[in-house]
């Protein structure tokens, strides 16, 4: 029996707009081992799919139709695809979960759901496996790892043993990597490896082309829609080694808002044999930094910069972007001078640098800066005043931004609808 999950807009759309996912074997390409596959679109285009690691970590990977399905879903949504057809059986728990994820995306962003046509899998992966965590080097993932290692004793199945460091912008074809990770990935992974190893955790650099499958815009498609789904896609490729993977929370539970990784959606990307956990949302960002004060090696390696591609030194944050300034101000609030950390060497936060921040743009960020203002020590009164002015300036600008934002969202939905209709029309002509 084959089940079609989701709600295509019409029978005609379902016929004329279908992506076909083919699960490939685990393959070796010089120094890399990869889970492979492909997706064919109705316009005759065909994309290669892969999740690759160094050969020494190849035993951790296994062929997974769930991984490829999740990897294709955001691209299919943005293309206006009505259905994804999967060649191998898919765990029914994931089929149920994808309906929930897509309903939230419809409510939050106006994205129509994509049906999934797949045979339900009968059995789950068996055998003892461990727990992994996605590691970016930022506050959220570092704090999740440190909290896990302090809570779960060595030998407990819930203790993290693998940290997955993912490069999502791999080239279109595995062969284009020349059997190795990109230099930037190797550098950043190298800085983290020592701190992980001290804690008994193996850092696993991963490269995939999932994110570039449809050219996701970082500030909209990636952060607000697809990154939780694509992290889960990578997690499922590690089925032979892991039964649970943690995605560190972006926001505190008291300030949740629509986002690409969310406690309402991430767990719905689980299967009967792989649990995806949205982790540590009970902690505010300042709480996470306070946790890391007890792990100096991790604190010294914090990599939070929004402009990580453009910064002058890959091992030092830029210090100018809002996220760098917020992190440095937060460090001051918890009693740590940022300039004393290797990743913030020579950088500082001051009334002048805070005044240069343009806008905040979300309730989550406004709340985080409000927490900083409340927790800054009394002797840093000039810094507290600068934060207060930033928040006051943002409160004045916010009503106009909301009006403009609503108008921009309406325009975006209109354009998206026109694009989807045009694609469907073109496909209809081709079908005739």
C-alpha positions as CSV (number, residue, x, y, z in Angstrom):
1,X,0.0,0.0,0.0
2,X,1.2,3.5,-0.8
3,X,0.1,6.5,1.2
4,X,0.0,10.1,0.0
5,X,0.6,12.4,3.0
6,X,-0.2,16.2,2.9
7,X,-2.8,18.0,0.9
8,X,-2.0,18.9,-2.7
9,X,-3.9,21.9,-4.0
10,X,-5.7,19.9,-6.7
11,X,-5.6,16.5,-8.5
12,X,-4.2,18.3,-11.6
13,X,-1.4,19.9,-9.6
14,X,-0.6,16.5,-8.1
15,X,-0.2,15.0,-11.5
16,X,1.8,17.8,-13.1
17,X,4.0,18.6,-10.1
18,X,5.9,15.7,-8.6
19,X,9.4,15.2,-7.4
20,X,10.9,11.7,-7.4
21,X,13.5,10.8,-4.8
22,X,15.8,7.8,-5.4
23,X,17.8,6.4,-2.5
24,X,21.3,5.5,-3.4
25,X,24.0,3.4,-1.7
26,X,26.7,4.5,0.7
27,X,29.5,5.4,-1.7
28,X,33.2,6.2,-1.3
29,X,34.9,9.1,-3.2
30,X,38.6,9.2,-2.5
31,X,38.9,10.5,1.1
32,X,35.1,10.9,1.7
33,X,32.3,8.4,2.3
34,X,28.7,9.6,1.6
35,X,25.1,8.7,1.7
36,X,23.9,9.3,-1.8
37,X,20.7,9.8,-3.8
38,X,19.0,12.0,-6.3
39,X,15.8,13.9,-7.0
40,X,14.2,14.4,-10.3
41,X,11.9,17.3,-10.9
42,X,9.0,17.7,-13.4
43,X,11.0,20.1,-15.6
44,X,13.4,17.2,-16.3
45,X,16.1,18.6,-14.0
46,X,17.9,16.1,-11.8
47,X,19.9,16.9,-8.7
48,X,22.4,14.8,-6.9
49,X,22.0,14.5,-3.1
50,X,24.7,13.6,-0.6
51,X,25.8,13.7,3.0
52,X,29.5,13.1,3.3
53,X,32.1,12.6,6.0
54,X,35.8,11.7,6.1
55,X,36.5,8.0,5.4
56,X,37.5,7.4,9.0
57,X,33.9,8.3,10.0
58,X,32.2,6.3,7.2
59,X,31.0,3.5,9.4
60,X,28.6,6.1,11.1
61,X,26.6,6.5,7.9
62,X,23.7,4.5,6.4
63,X,21.4,4.8,3.4
64,X,18.2,6.6,4.6
65,X,15.2,7.6,2.5
66,X,14.1,9.7,5.5
67,X,17.3,11.8,5.2
68,X,16.8,12.4,1.5
69,X,13.1,13.1,1.9
70,X,13.7,15.8,4.5
71,X,16.6,17.2,2.5
72,X,14.3,17.7,-0.5
73,X,11.2,18.9,1.3
74,X,12.2,22.7,1.6
75,X,13.2,22.9,-2.0
76,X,10.0,21.1,-3.1
77,X,8.0,23.6,-1.0
78,X,9.7,26.6,-2.5
79,X,9.2,25.3,-6.1
80,X,5.5,24.8,-5.5
81,X,5.8,21.0,-5.9
82,X,2.5,19.2,-5.1
83,X,4.0,15.8,-4.2
84,X,7.3,14.0,-3.4
85,X,7.5,10.4,-4.4
86,X,10.0,8.3,-2.5
87,X,11.4,5.0,-3.9
88,X,12.0,3.3,-0.5
89,X,9.7,2.7,2.5
90,X,9.6,5.7,5.0
91,X,8.9,5.4,8.7
92,X,5.2,6.2,9.3
93,X,6.1,8.3,12.4
94,X,7.9,10.7,10.1
95,X,5.1,10.7,7.6
96,X,2.7,11.8,10.4
97,X,5.3,14.4,11.6
98,X,5.7,16.0,8.2
99,X,2.0,16.8,8.1
100,X,2.4,18.7,11.4
101,X,5.6,20.5,10.4
102,X,4.0,21.7,7.1
103,X,0.8,22.8,8.8
104,X,2.9,25.2,11.0
105,X,4.8,26.4,7.9
106,X,1.4,27.1,6.2
107,X,0.1,29.0,9.2
108,X,3.4,30.9,9.8
109,X,4.5,31.6,6.2
110,X,1.6,30.7,3.9
111,X,3.5,27.8,2.3
112,X,1.2,25.2,0.8
113,X,1.9,21.6,2.0
114,X,3.7,19.1,-0.2
115,X,2.2,15.5,-0.2
116,X,4.6,12.6,0.4
117,X,3.9,9.4,-1.6
118,X,5.7,6.6,0.2
119,X,5.2,3.0,1.4
120,X,5.2,3.0,5.2
121,X,8.3,1.1,6.6
122,X,7.5,-1.9,8.7
123,X,10.5,-2.1,11.0
124,X,12.8,0.3,12.8
125,X,16.6,0.1,13.0
126,X,17.6,-2.1,16.0
127,X,20.7,-2.4,18.1
128,X,22.6,-0.2,20.6
129,X,23.3,3.3,19.3
130,X,24.3,6.6,20.9
131,X,23.4,10.3,21.1
132,X,24.7,13.1,18.8
133,X,24.4,16.9,18.8
134,X,24.8,19.5,16.0
135,X,27.8,21.7,16.9
136,X,28.2,25.1,15.3
137,X,30.6,26.6,17.9
138,X,27.9,29.1,19.0
139,X,26.5,29.7,22.4
140,X,23.4,27.5,21.9
141,X,25.2,24.3,20.8
142,X,28.1,24.8,23.2
143,X,25.7,25.1,26.1
144,X,23.6,22.2,25.1
145,X,26.8,20.0,24.9
146,X,28.1,21.1,28.2
147,X,24.8,20.7,30.0
148,X,24.4,17.2,28.5
149,X,27.9,16.1,29.6
150,X,27.3,17.3,33.1
151,X,23.9,15.5,33.4
152,X,24.5,12.2,31.7
153,X,27.3,9.9,33.0
154,X,29.8,8.2,30.8
155,X,28.2,5.0,29.4
156,X,24.7,6.4,29.5
157,X,22.9,6.1,26.1
158,X,21.7,9.7,26.5
159,X,25.3,11.1,26.8
160,X,26.5,12.9,23.6
161,X,29.4,11.0,22.0
162,X,29.4,12.6,18.5
163,X,29.2,16.3,17.7
164,X,28.2,16.9,14.0
165,X,29.8,19.9,12.5
166,X,27.9,20.5,9.2
167,X,28.9,22.4,6.1
168,X,25.6,22.9,4.3
169,X,26.9,24.6,1.2
170,X,28.8,21.7,-0.4
171,X,29.0,21.8,-4.3
172,X,26.3,20.3,-6.5
173,X,28.3,17.1,-7.0
174,X,30.2,15.0,-4.5
175,X,33.1,14.6,-7.0
176,X,33.6,18.4,-7.0
177,X,34.9,18.1,-3.4
178,X,38.0,16.3,-4.6
179,X,37.7,13.8,-1.7
180,X,38.1,16.4,1.1
181,X,36.2,19.0,3.1
182,X,36.5,22.7,2.2
183,X,39.5,24.5,3.8
184,X,37.2,26.7,5.9
185,X,35.4,23.7,7.3
186,X,38.7,21.9,8.1
187,X,40.0,25.0,9.9
188,X,36.9,25.6,12.0
189,X,36.6,21.9,12.9
190,X,40.2,21.8,13.9
191,X,39.7,24.5,16.5
192,X,36.8,22.6,18.0
193,X,38.3,19.1,17.9
194,X,40.6,19.5,20.9
195,X,37.9,20.9,23.2
196,X,35.5,18.2,22.2
197,X,38.1,15.4,22.6
198,X,38.9,16.6,26.2
199,X,35.2,15.8,27.0
200,X,35.2,12.4,25.3
201,X,33.2,13.7,22.3
202,X,34.2,13.0,18.7
203,X,33.8,15.9,16.4
204,X,32.5,14.7,12.9
205,X,32.8,17.2,10.1
206,X,30.0,16.7,7.6
207,X,29.3,18.2,4.2
208,X,26.1,18.1,2.3
209,X,24.5,20.0,-0.7
210,X,21.0,20.0,0.9
211,X,20.9,23.7,1.5
212,X,22.1,24.8,-2.0
213,X,19.6,22.4,-3.6
214,X,17.3,25.4,-4.2
215,X,19.5,28.4,-3.2
216,X,17.9,29.2,0.1
217,X,18.3,32.8,1.2
218,X,20.0,32.8,4.6
219,X,17.9,35.5,6.4
220,X,14.5,34.2,5.3
221,X,14.3,30.7,3.8
222,X,17.2,29.2,5.8
223,X,16.7,30.7,9.3
224,X,12.9,31.0,9.3
225,X,11.8,27.9,7.3
226,X,14.3,25.2,6.5
227,X,17.2,24.8,8.8
228,X,15.6,22.6,11.4
229,X,14.3,20.3,8.7
230,X,17.7,20.1,7.0
231,X,19.5,19.4,10.3
232,X,17.1,16.5,10.8
233,X,17.8,15.3,7.3
234,X,21.5,15.1,8.1
235,X,20.8,13.4,11.5
236,X,18.9,10.5,9.7
237,X,22.0,9.7,7.6
238,X,23.7,8.7,10.9
239,X,21.1,6.0,11.7
240,X,23.7,3.1,12.1
241,X,25.5,5.0,15.0
242,X,22.9,7.3,16.6
243,X,19.3,6.9,17.9
244,X,18.9,10.5,19.2
245,X,20.3,13.8,17.9
246,X,20.0,17.2,19.7
247,X,19.3,20.5,17.9
248,X,20.2,23.3,20.3
249,X,17.4,25.8,20.9
250,X,17.7,29.2,19.3
251,X,15.2,30.9,21.6
252,X,14.1,30.7,25.2
253,X,10.7,29.1,25.8
254,X,9.2,32.4,26.9
255,X,10.1,34.2,23.7
256,X,9.2,31.6,21.0
257,X,8.3,32.9,17.6
258,X,8.0,31.3,14.1
259,X,11.5,30.0,13.2
260,X,13.1,27.3,11.1
261,X,14.1,25.3,14.2
262,X,11.3,25.2,16.8
263,X,10.2,22.9,19.6
264,X,6.8,22.5,17.8
265,X,8.4,21.2,14.6
266,X,11.9,19.7,15.2
267,X,10.7,16.6,17.2
268,X,8.2,15.9,14.4
269,X,11.1,15.0,12.1
270,X,11.7,11.9,14.3
271,X,11.2,8.3,13.3
272,X,10.7,5.2,15.3
273,X,14.5,4.7,15.4
274,X,15.8,8.3,15.4
275,X,14.6,10.9,17.9
276,X,15.2,14.5,17.0
277,X,15.3,16.6,20.2
278,X,14.9,20.4,20.4
279,X,17.2,21.0,23.3
280,X,17.6,23.5,26.2
281,X,14.8,25.9,25.4
282,X,14.2,26.3,29.1
283,X,17.4,28.4,29.4
284,X,17.8,32.0,28.4
285,X,20.9,33.0,26.5
286,X,22.5,34.5,29.6
287,X,21.8,31.2,31.5
288,X,23.6,29.4,28.7
289,X,26.7,31.6,29.0
290,X,26.7,31.1,32.8
291,X,26.8,27.4,32.1
292,X,29.8,27.8,29.9
293,X,31.8,29.8,32.4
294,X,32.5,26.4,34.0
295,X,34.0,25.2,30.7
296,X,36.8,27.6,29.8
297,X,37.9,25.6,26.7
298,X,34.5,25.8,25.2
299,X,33.9,29.5,26.2
300,X,37.2,30.5,24.5
301,X,36.1,29.0,21.2
302,X,32.7,30.7,20.8
303,X,32.0,31.4,17.2
304,X,28.8,33.5,17.0
305,X,29.5,36.0,14.1
306,X,26.7,36.7,11.6
307,X,29.4,37.7,9.0
308,X,31.5,34.6,9.3
309,X,32.1,34.5,5.5
310,X,33.4,38.1,5.3
311,X,35.4,38.6,8.5
312,X,39.1,39.2,8.3
313,X,40.2,36.3,10.5
314,X,38.4,33.0,10.5
315,X,39.3,32.2,14.1
316,X,38.1,35.6,15.5
317,X,34.5,37.0,15.5
318,X,34.0,40.3,13.6
319,X,32.9,42.1,16.8
320,X,30.7,44.5,14.8
321,X,27.5,42.7,14.0
322,X,24.6,42.7,16.3
323,X,25.1,39.1,17.3
324,X,28.8,39.7,18.2
325,X,27.9,42.8,20.2
326,X,25.0,41.0,22.0
327,X,27.3,38.1,22.9
328,X,30.1,40.4,24.2
329,X,27.6,42.4,26.2
330,X,26.2,39.1,27.6
331,X,29.6,38.0,28.6
332,X,30.1,41.2,30.5
333,X,26.8,40.6,32.2
334,X,27.9,37.2,33.5
335,X,31.3,38.5,34.6
336,X,33.6,37.6,31.7
337,X,35.6,40.1,29.8
338,X,35.2,39.2,26.1
339,X,38.6,40.5,25.0
340,X,40.2,37.8,27.2
341,X,38.8,35.0,25.1
342,X,40.6,33.8,22.0
343,X,37.6,34.2,19.7
344,X,37.1,37.8,20.8
345,X,40.8,38.8,21.0
346,X,41.3,42.5,20.6
347,X,37.5,43.2,20.5
348,X,35.3,45.0,22.9
349,X,31.8,46.2,23.5
350,X,31.2,49.9,24.4
351,X,28.4,52.5,24.3
352,X,29.7,53.5,20.8
353,X,29.6,50.0,19.4
354,X,26.1,49.4,20.7
355,X,24.9,52.7,19.3
356,X,26.0,51.6,15.9
357,X,23.5,48.7,15.9
358,X,20.9,49.5,13.3
359,X,17.8,47.6,14.5
360,X,16.8,44.5,16.4
361,X,13.7,43.3,14.4
362,X,12.3,40.6,16.7
363,X,10.8,40.2,20.1
364,X,13.4,37.5,20.8
365,X,16.2,40.0,20.3
366,X,14.5,42.7,22.2
367,X,14.0,40.4,25.1
368,X,17.6,39.2,25.0
369,X,18.9,42.8,25.1
370,X,16.4,43.6,27.9
371,X,17.9,40.7,29.9
372,X,21.4,42.1,29.3
373,X,20.3,45.5,30.6
374,X,18.9,44.0,33.8
375,X,22.0,41.9,34.4
376,X,24.9,44.3,33.6
377,X,26.8,45.2,36.8
378,X,26.1,48.6,38.3
379,X,29.6,49.9,37.6
380,X,29.0,49.4,33.8
381,X,26.3,52.2,33.9
382,X,27.4,53.7,30.6
383,X,26.9,50.3,28.9
384,X,23.5,49.9,30.6
385,X,22.5,53.3,29.4
386,X,23.6,52.4,25.8
387,X,21.5,49.3,25.9
388,X,18.5,51.2,27.2
389,X,18.8,53.7,24.3
390,X,19.1,50.9,21.8
391,X,15.8,49.4,23.1
392,X,14.1,52.8,23.2
393,X,15.2,53.5,19.7
394,X,13.9,50.1,18.6
395,X,10.5,50.7,20.3
396,X,10.0,53.9,18.3
397,X,11.0,52.2,15.0
398,X,9.1,49.0,15.5
399,X,5.5,50.1,14.7
400,X,6.7,51.4,11.3
401,X,8.7,48.3,10.7
402,X,5.7,46.1,11.5
403,X,3.6,48.0,9.0
404,X,6.3,47.7,6.4
405,X,6.9,44.1,7.3
406,X,3.2,43.2,6.9
407,X,3.2,44.9,3.5
408,X,6.4,43.1,2.5
409,X,5.0,39.8,3.6
410,X,1.8,40.4,1.6
411,X,3.9,41.2,-1.5
412,X,6.1,38.1,-0.9
413,X,3.1,35.9,-0.6
414,X,1.6,37.4,-3.8
415,X,4.9,36.9,-5.7
416,X,5.2,33.3,-4.4
417,X,1.7,32.5,-5.4
418,X,2.2,34.0,-8.9
419,X,5.5,32.0,-9.2
420,X,3.8,28.8,-8.1
421,X,0.9,29.3,-10.5
422,X,3.3,30.1,-13.4
423,X,5.3,27.0,-12.7
424,X,2.2,24.9,-12.5
425,X,1.0,26.5,-15.8
426,X,4.3,25.8,-17.5
427,X,4.2,22.2,-16.3
428,X,0.6,21.9,-17.6
429,X,1.6,23.0,-21.0
430,X,4.5,20.6,-21.0
431,X,2.2,17.7,-20.0
432,X,-0.2,18.5,-22.8
